[in-house]
Amino acid sequence: MLEAVRYLQSWADFLGYSGVIVSAFRSSEEQAVLYAKGRTLQEIRDRVKKLGRGGTVTDAPPGSSAHNYGLAIDVEGHDQAKIVFLAKQIGFGTVSWDPAHIEWPNWRQLIG
């Protein structure tokens, strides 16, 4: 993943895109805190998908995020959309409702 992200960064730099990686690997504890944001306890128990609505930041509970395996990054910045589009063009996966998320393609197959 590191080499692939470096490749993406090289292309983004070459194209003059401005952005920064704001999240990469997350522990299960960090993922739990992020998953709880914008959810009631019942919504957490029921694993309600909210697609970024209501103040949520992720729909992935601990253990079900590519971030938990070091296989995702989030980017922010002036050219965020261009960087995410570029990532898709070179083979990364994305999440349609999360404008910052870039992940290793088909990462779930890697973790079993």
Rosetta blueprint (number, residue, H / E / L):
1 M L
2 L H
3 E H
4 A H
5 V H
6 R H
7 Y H
8 L H
9 Q H
10 S H
11 W H
12 A H
13 D H
14 F H
15 L L
16 G L
17 Y L
18 S L
19 G L
20 V E
21 I E
22 V E
23 S E
24 A L
25 F L
26 R L
27 S L
28 S H
29 E H
30 E H
31 Q H
32 A H
33 V H
34 L H
35 Y H
36 A H
37 K L
38 G L
39 R L
40 T L
41 L H
42 Q H
43 E H
44 I H
45 R H
46 D L
47 R L
48 V L
49 K L
50 K L
51 L L
52 G L
53 R H
54 G H
55 G H
56 T L
57 V L
58 T L
59 D L
60 A L
61 P L
62 P L
63 G L
64 S L
65 S L
66 A H
67 H H
68 N H
69 Y H
70 G L
71 L L
72 A E
73 I E
74 D E
75 V E
76 E E
77 G L
78 H L
79 D L
80 Q H
81 A H
82 K H
83 I H
84 V H
85 F H
86 L H
87 A H
88 K H
89 Q H
90 I L
91 G L
92 F L
93 G E
94 T E
95 V E
96 S L
97 W L
98 D E
99 P E
100 A E
101 H E
102 I E
103 E E
104 W L
105 P L
106 N L
107 W L
108 R H
109 Q H
110 L H
111 I H
112 G L
